[in-house]
Amino acid sequence: MKKLFTFISFVALSQMFVYAQSGWTALTSGTTYDLRSVYFTDANTGYAVGGTYLPSDSGIILKTTNAGTDWTVLTSGTTHWLISIYFIDTNTGYAVGEEGTILKTTNVGTDWTTQTSGSIYNLFSVYFTDTNNGYVVGGTDGNETILKTTNGGIIWTVQSGGSTNDLRSVYFTDANTGYAVGNYGTILKTGNAGIDWIAQTSGTTNFLNSVYFTDANTGYAVGSHWPPNTATILKTSNAGISWTTQTSGTTNKLESVYFADANTGYTVGYSGTILKTTNGGTNWTAQSSGTTNYLYSVYFTDVNTGYVVGVGGTILKTTTGGEQSIINSNTAKNNNLKIYPNPSDGKFTIEFSNPYKKPVSISITDITGNTVFGTTSTQEKYE
């Protein structure tokens, strides 16, 4: 006579593995356009801008209202690439780009109107110090461009920085003090709201693509020269009087720098490069982005939550400060377990969840508590 076993609930299903989950995850942008700039107005609401050459020139603006889970395309009204976006509050923002393009919205991106820049040159960066006062920098083939508005973009006037190089990024630490960086190591500073711009000694001839300050004295500029591949990170601790080179640990071009707090910063660039510092730039360590796409812009909404955008509609997000999550799983009980038939005459099937196909130790006891079966499997079904 065959003996029937009645199995009690699953006693031990141990997944003996440790694995690292990437600190950056790819979001669905819904576009294949290159994305050049990202900006968030709060923890949930963000924008990304970019463009494409094919099938025809076109600018794009994306918006999310749920922290990147979904992105919708806004009507930009331009066929020009958009390269930089900045919001002065939740409603009012500006986007700039090719051939002097400046757009403005006053209703959270629902409508964008074209402003008259008076420039035919590419505009790479926009920054506002308050509702009325804003700056845009750019240039094409060495035609330095600095524009300023004092009335929310109704009128833009040309300022002179005294260089012959394209400018790639602008940042102000207060209403009067600002910095612009660009090609061939150009760093300009103003202390009187752009009336005068004074060249700073950068110590490099590499292109500088982005500048960011954490306080009135401490700032960073990143860039590169290609070819050959030579990444550049500069830091000032004395409001731009002197700049020192930091060790990046990469030869890839760097396009954007952002600090989530005084010590924690990120820079992104070529071939999926993401670097992080937690000590004000003394050390920079590479993070796994999960992509080899060119990354153009980085923005953090808090010290842990950040976004990166890049080529081909790439949008990455982290909620761990870009750090990998180390998952150490020694025991996972009742892991969607099914055992049938039950009772059994000794022939039975076991199904359980094992998405990583790692070795799983299986142990089954009968209703009296005696172990009647044990094995190890990498599958999700054992017969």
C-alpha positions as CSV (number, residue, x, y, z in Angstrom):
1,M,0.0,0.0,0.0
2,K,1.3,3.4,-1.0
3,K,2.0,5.8,1.9
4,L,0.4,9.2,1.5
5,F,2.3,12.3,2.6
6,T,0.5,15.4,3.6
7,F,2.7,18.5,3.3
8,I,2.5,21.3,5.7
9,S,3.2,24.8,4.6
10,F,6.6,25.6,3.0
11,V,9.3,25.3,5.7
12,A,12.4,26.5,3.9
13,L,13.1,27.9,0.5
14,S,16.4,29.6,0.8
15,Q,17.9,31.6,-2.1
16,M,21.6,31.6,-1.4
17,F,22.8,34.6,-3.3
18,V,23.9,38.2,-3.1
19,Y,23.5,40.5,-6.1
20,A,23.7,44.2,-6.8
21,Q,20.8,46.1,-8.2
22,S,21.8,49.1,-10.3
23,G,21.4,52.5,-8.7
24,W,20.1,54.0,-11.9
25,T,17.0,52.7,-13.8
26,A,15.9,53.6,-17.3
27,L,12.6,55.4,-17.6
28,T,10.3,55.3,-20.6
29,S,10.5,58.8,-22.2
30,G,8.3,58.0,-25.2
31,T,10.7,59.6,-27.7
32,T,13.9,58.8,-29.6
33,Y,14.9,62.5,-29.7
34,D,18.1,63.5,-28.1
35,L,17.4,65.1,-24.7
36,R,19.9,67.9,-23.7
37,S,18.6,69.3,-20.5
38,V,16.4,68.3,-17.5
39,Y,14.9,70.4,-14.7
40,F,12.5,69.7,-11.9
41,T,10.3,72.3,-10.1
42,D,9.4,70.0,-7.3
43,A,9.7,66.3,-6.4
44,N,7.1,65.2,-9.0
45,T,7.1,67.8,-11.7
46,G,9.9,67.9,-14.2
47,Y,10.8,68.9,-17.8
48,A,13.3,67.7,-20.4
49,V,14.2,69.4,-23.7
50,G,16.0,68.3,-26.8
51,G,15.6,67.8,-30.5
52,T,16.3,65.7,-33.6
53,Y,17.5,66.3,-37.2
54,L,15.6,63.4,-38.7
55,P,13.1,63.3,-40.4
56,S,13.3,67.0,-40.0
57,D,14.7,69.5,-37.5
58,S,12.4,69.6,-34.5
59,G,12.5,70.8,-30.8
60,I,10.9,68.7,-28.1
61,I,9.7,69.4,-24.5
62,L,8.7,66.6,-22.2
63,K,6.9,66.9,-18.9
64,T,6.3,64.5,-16.0
65,T,4.0,65.1,-13.0
66,N,4.6,61.8,-11.3
67,A,8.4,61.8,-10.7
68,G,9.3,60.4,-14.1
69,T,6.9,57.5,-14.3
70,D,5.1,59.0,-17.3
71,W,6.3,61.7,-19.7
72,T,4.1,63.7,-22.1
73,V,5.2,65.7,-25.1
74,L,4.3,69.4,-24.9
75,T,3.9,71.7,-27.9
76,S,7.1,73.6,-28.2
77,G,6.1,75.5,-31.4
78,T,9.7,75.4,-32.7
79,T,11.6,73.3,-35.2
80,H,14.9,74.2,-33.6
81,W,16.7,72.1,-31.1
82,L,16.3,73.1,-27.5
83,I,19.4,72.8,-25.4
84,S,18.7,74.2,-21.9
85,I,15.6,74.7,-19.7
86,Y,15.2,76.6,-16.5
87,F,12.1,77.4,-14.3
88,I,12.0,80.4,-11.9
89,D,8.9,79.0,-10.1
90,T,6.3,76.3,-10.7
91,N,4.6,78.1,-13.5
92,T,7.2,80.2,-15.3
93,G,10.1,78.7,-17.3
94,Y,12.4,79.3,-20.2
95,A,13.9,77.0,-22.9
96,V,16.7,78.1,-25.2
97,G,18.4,76.5,-28.2
98,E,19.5,76.7,-31.8
99,E,19.8,79.9,-33.8
100,G,18.8,82.3,-31.0
101,T,15.7,80.4,-29.9
102,I,14.2,81.5,-26.6
103,L,10.8,80.1,-25.4
104,K,8.8,81.1,-22.4
105,T,5.9,79.5,-20.5
106,T,3.8,81.0,-17.7
107,N,1.4,78.1,-17.3
108,V,3.5,75.1,-16.3
109,G,4.5,74.3,-19.9
110,T,1.0,74.2,-21.4
111,D,1.8,77.0,-23.8
112,W,5.2,78.2,-25.0
113,T,5.7,81.6,-26.7
114,T,8.7,82.6,-28.7
115,Q,10.8,85.6,-27.5
116,T,12.9,87.8,-29.6
117,S,16.5,87.2,-28.7
118,G,18.1,89.3,-31.4
119,S,20.7,86.6,-31.9
120,I,21.3,84.1,-34.7
121,Y,23.8,82.1,-32.7
122,N,23.1,78.9,-30.7
123,L,22.1,79.4,-27.1
124,F,23.4,76.7,-24.7
125,S,22.3,77.8,-21.2
126,V,19.7,79.9,-19.4
127,Y,19.6,81.1,-15.8
128,F,17.4,83.5,-13.9
129,T,18.2,85.2,-10.6
130,D,14.6,86.4,-10.0
131,T,11.3,86.8,-11.9
132,N,12.6,89.6,-14.1
133,N,16.4,89.2,-14.4
134,G,17.8,86.4,-16.5
135,Y,20.8,85.5,-18.6
136,V,21.5,83.3,-21.6
137,V,24.9,82.3,-23.0
138,G,26.0,80.6,-26.2
139,G,27.8,81.2,-29.5
140,T,28.6,79.6,-32.8
141,D,32.0,79.2,-34.3
142,G,33.6,81.6,-31.8
143,N,30.9,84.2,-31.7
144,E,30.6,84.7,-27.9
145,T,27.0,85.4,-26.9
146,I,25.7,86.8,-23.6
147,L,22.1,88.0,-23.4
148,K,20.4,89.6,-20.4
149,T,16.8,90.5,-19.7
150,T,15.5,92.7,-16.9
151,N,11.8,92.3,-17.7
152,G,11.1,88.6,-17.9
153,G,12.3,88.2,-21.4
154,I,10.3,90.9,-23.2
155,I,13.6,92.5,-24.2
156,W,17.0,90.8,-24.4
157,T,20.1,92.9,-24.6
158,V,23.6,91.8,-25.7
159,Q,26.4,91.9,-23.1
160,S,30.1,91.5,-23.8
161,G,32.4,89.1,-22.1
162,G,35.4,90.1,-24.0
163,S,36.2,86.6,-25.3
164,T,36.0,85.1,-28.8
165,N,34.8,81.6,-27.6
166,D,31.4,80.0,-27.5
167,L,30.0,79.9,-24.0
168,R,28.3,76.7,-22.8
169,S,26.9,77.3,-19.3
170,V,26.0,80.2,-17.0
171,Y,25.3,80.2,-13.2
172,F,24.7,83.0,-10.6
173,T,25.3,82.7,-6.9
174,D,23.3,85.9,-6.1
175,A,21.7,88.8,-8.0
176,N,25.0,90.3,-9.0
177,T,27.6,87.5,-9.1
178,G,27.7,85.1,-11.9
179,Y,29.9,82.8,-14.0
180,A,30.0,81.7,-17.6
181,V,32.2,78.9,-19.0
182,G,32.9,77.8,-22.5
183,N,35.4,76.7,-25.1
184,Y,39.2,76.6,-24.6
185,G,39.0,76.9,-20.9
186,T,37.0,80.1,-20.9
187,I,35.7,81.2,-17.5
188,L,34.1,84.7,-17.1
189,K,32.8,86.3,-13.9
190,T,30.6,89.3,-13.3
191,G,30.1,91.0,-9.9
192,N,27.7,93.7,-11.2
193,A,24.9,91.7,-12.8
194,G,26.5,91.4,-16.1
195,I,27.6,95.0,-16.8
196,D,31.2,93.8,-16.8
197,W,32.6,90.3,-17.3
198,I,36.1,89.5,-16.2
199,A,38.1,86.6,-17.5
200,Q,39.3,84.1,-14.9
201,T,42.4,81.9,-15.1
202,S,41.1,78.3,-15.5
203,G,44.4,76.6,-16.1
204,T,43.1,74.6,-19.0
205,T,42.4,74.9,-22.7
206,N,39.9,72.1,-22.6
207,F,36.2,73.0,-23.4
208,L,34.1,73.7,-20.3
209,N,30.5,72.6,-20.7
210,S,28.9,73.2,-17.3
211,V,29.4,75.3,-14.2
212,Y,27.7,74.9,-10.8
213,F,28.2,76.6,-7.4
214,T,27.3,75.2,-4.0
215,D,27.8,78.5,-2.2
216,A,29.3,82.0,-2.9
217,N,32.8,80.7,-2.9
218,T,32.7,77.1,-4.0
219,G,32.1,76.1,-7.6
220,Y,32.8,73.4,-10.1
221,A,33.2,73.4,-13.9
222,V,33.4,70.2,-16.1
223,G,34.3,69.6,-19.6
224,S,36.7,67.9,-22.0
225,H,38.7,68.0,-25.1
226,W,38.1,65.5,-27.8
227,P,40.2,64.2,-29.5
228,P,42.1,63.2,-27.6
229,N,39.8,62.1,-24.8
230,T,40.6,64.2,-21.7
231,A,38.0,64.8,-19.1
232,T,38.2,67.9,-17.0
233,I,36.8,68.8,-13.5
234,L,37.8,72.1,-12.0
235,K,37.0,73.5,-8.5
236,T,37.3,76.9,-7.0
237,S,37.1,77.6,-3.2
238,N,37.6,81.4,-3.5
239,A,34.8,82.6,-5.8
240,G,36.7,82.0,-9.0
241,I,40.0,83.7,-8.2
242,S,41.8,80.3,-8.7
243,W,40.7,77.0,-10.1
244,T,42.3,73.6,-9.4
245,T,42.1,70.4,-11.4
246,Q,40.4,67.4,-9.8
247,T,41.0,63.8,-10.6
248,S,38.0,62.5,-12.5
249,G,39.2,58.9,-13.1
250,T,37.8,59.0,-16.6
251,T,38.8,60.1,-20.1
252,N,35.2,60.5,-21.3
253,K,33.8,63.9,-22.1
254,L,31.8,65.5,-19.3
255,E,28.7,67.5,-20.1
256,S,26.9,68.5,-16.9
257,V,27.6,68.9,-13.2
258,Y,25.1,69.2,-10.4
259,F,25.5,69.2,-6.6
260,A,22.7,67.8,-4.4
261,D,24.3,69.4,-1.3
262,A,27.6,71.0,-0.4
263,N,29.6,67.7,-0.6
264,T,27.5,65.4,-2.8
265,G,27.8,66.1,-6.6
266,Y,27.4,64.3,-9.9
267,T,28.8,64.8,-13.4
268,V,27.7,63.0,-16.5
269,G,28.9,62.6,-20.1
270,Y,30.1,60.4,-22.9
271,S,29.4,56.7,-23.1
272,G,27.0,56.6,-20.2
273,T,29.5,58.1,-17.8
274,I,28.2,59.1,-14.3
275,L,30.7,60.2,-11.6
276,K,29.8,61.0,-8.0
277,T,31.6,62.7,-5.2
278,T,30.6,62.8,-1.5
279,N,33.5,64.9,-0.3
280,G,33.3,68.1,-2.4
281,G,35.2,66.7,-5.3
282,T,38.3,65.3,-3.5
283,N,37.4,61.9,-4.9
284,W,35.1,61.1,-7.8
285,T,33.9,57.5,-8.3
286,A,32.2,56.0,-11.4
287,Q,28.6,54.7,-11.1
288,S,26.9,52.1,-13.3
289,S,24.5,53.9,-15.5
290,G,23.3,50.8,-17.3
291,T,23.8,52.6,-20.7
292,T,26.5,53.5,-23.1
293,N,24.4,56.4,-24.5
294,Y,25.8,59.9,-24.4
295,L,24.4,61.7,-21.3
296,Y,23.9,65.4,-21.4
297,S,22.3,66.7,-18.2
298,V,21.9,65.8,-14.6
299,Y,19.5,67.2,-11.9
300,F,18.6,66.1,-8.3
301,T,15.4,66.9,-6.4
302,D,17.0,65.8,-3.1
303,V,20.2,64.1,-2.0
304,N,19.0,60.7,-3.1
305,T,16.6,61.3,-6.0
306,G,18.0,62.4,-9.4
307,Y,17.5,62.3,-13.1
308,V,19.9,62.1,-16.1
309,V,18.9,62.6,-19.8
310,G,20.8,61.9,-23.0
311,V,20.9,60.6,-26.5
312,G,17.9,58.7,-28.1
313,G,15.4,59.8,-25.5
314,T,17.4,58.4,-22.6
315,I,16.1,59.2,-19.1
316,L,17.6,57.6,-16.0
317,K,16.4,57.9,-12.4
318,T,17.9,57.1,-9.1
319,T,16.4,57.1,-5.6
320,T,19.5,55.8,-3.9
321,G,22.0,58.6,-4.8
322,G,23.1,56.4,-7.7
323,E,24.4,53.7,-5.3
324,Q,23.8,50.1,-6.1
325,S,21.5,48.2,-3.8
326,I,23.2,45.1,-2.4
327,I,20.5,42.4,-1.9
328,N,21.6,39.5,0.3
329,S,18.9,36.9,0.4
330,N,19.5,33.9,2.6
331,T,15.9,32.8,3.3
332,A,12.7,33.6,1.4
333,K,9.8,31.7,2.9
334,N,6.5,31.1,1.1
335,N,8.0,32.6,-2.1
336,N,4.7,32.2,-4.1
337,L,5.0,28.5,-3.4
338,K,2.7,25.8,-4.9
339,I,3.0,22.1,-4.1
340,Y,0.6,19.7,-5.7
341,P,-1.0,17.3,-5.4
342,N,-1.2,17.5,-1.6
343,P,-1.6,14.9,-0.1
344,S,0.8,13.0,-2.4
345,D,2.0,9.4,-2.8
346,G,5.5,10.7,-3.4
347,K,5.1,12.2,-6.8
348,F,4.6,15.9,-6.7
349,T,5.4,19.3,-8.4
350,I,6.8,22.3,-6.7
351,E,6.5,25.8,-8.2
352,F,8.0,29.0,-6.7
353,S,9.4,32.4,-7.7
354,N,13.1,32.5,-8.6
355,P,13.4,35.3,-11.2
356,Y,17.2,35.5,-10.9
357,K,17.6,31.7,-11.6
358,K,19.9,31.4,-8.6
359,P,20.4,28.2,-6.6
360,V,17.4,27.7,-4.3
361,S,17.5,25.2,-1.4
362,I,14.2,23.4,-1.0
363,S,13.2,21.5,2.1
364,I,9.7,20.0,2.7
365,T,8.3,18.4,5.8
366,D,5.3,16.2,6.3
367,I,2.5,16.9,8.7
368,T,4.4,15.3,11.6
369,G,7.4,17.6,11.1
370,N,9.7,15.0,9.5
371,T,11.7,16.1,6.5
372,V,10.6,14.0,3.5
373,F,12.3,15.9,0.7
374,G,15.3,18.1,0.0
375,T,17.0,19.4,-3.1
376,T,18.6,22.5,-4.7
377,S,17.2,24.0,-7.9
378,T,17.9,27.0,-10.2
379,Q,14.5,26.8,-11.9
380,E,11.0,27.9,-10.9
381,K,9.4,24.5,-11.2
382,Y,10.6,21.1,-9.9
383,E,8.9,17.8,-10.6
